[in-house]
Amino acid sequence: SGFSSERFTWNPAMTASWYYIESQDIYQQEWYGFEGAPQTLSASFQLPLIDQNMSLGAQLTQDKVGPLKQSSIALMYAYQLKLSYHDRLAVGVVVNMSQFGFDGSDLLAFDLDDTSLGLGEGTESQLNFGLGIYYTSVNTEEMDESHFFAGLSVMQALPGDLYFKDVSAIANF
C-alpha cells in the first residue's frame, strides 16, 4: 500500500525508520482513456545514517488533473532516540517546495457566465514545512513481530491560499 511504502510522506519522523535504504518509483493513471484524467508520478529515496541515529529522505512528485498541475520536491530529516533496546522515539522535519500550474485553455464549459470558471494560464510557487514525531516499541531486527507504534505530524505548517495572478480561479491548499 502507499502508506506502508511511503510512510515518510505522512510523517517525516518515519524517514528510513527500519534502517535500510529505500527507493521507490510510482506512476498512477486513473480513469484511463478520459482526457484530463488524474496522473501521478512520484520518485523517492530514504537513507539511514545508523551511526549518527538519523536519516535523510527526498521525494519528487508530479500530479496532473485536468487543467491543474503540481510539481514538488520534499526533503526530510529524522533523528532517532533509542529509549531502550526495543523502544525508539523519532522526530522529523520536512521542507517542501511546490510549483502549481493552471491552464484553462482546454476547459469545456456549459455555462460561460460561471464566475468560478478559470480562464488563462498561470504558475505559482509555494514553500512549506512540516514536523513529526514517531514512537515504536520494536527494534529493527524484530520488525516482523507484533509491536506498537504511534505518530503525529503536521505536513503543512503554513496554511494559505494559492492565487494565480493571471487566472480567475482560486485554489485552497
Secondary structure as UniProt FT lines:
FT   HELIX           2..5
FT   HELIX           7..9
FT   HELIX           12..14
FT   TURN            15..18
FT   STRAND          22..29
FT   TURN            32..33
FT   TURN            35..36
FT   STRAND          39..49
FT   HELIX           50..52
FT   STRAND          54..65
FT   TURN            66..67
FT   STRAND          68..82
FT   STRAND          88..103
FT   HELIX           104..106
FT   TURN            112..113
FT   TURN            115..116
FT   STRAND          121..136
FT   HELIX           140..142
FT   TURN            143..144
FT   STRAND          149..154
FT   STRAND          161..163
FT   TURN            165..166
FT   STRAND          170..172
//
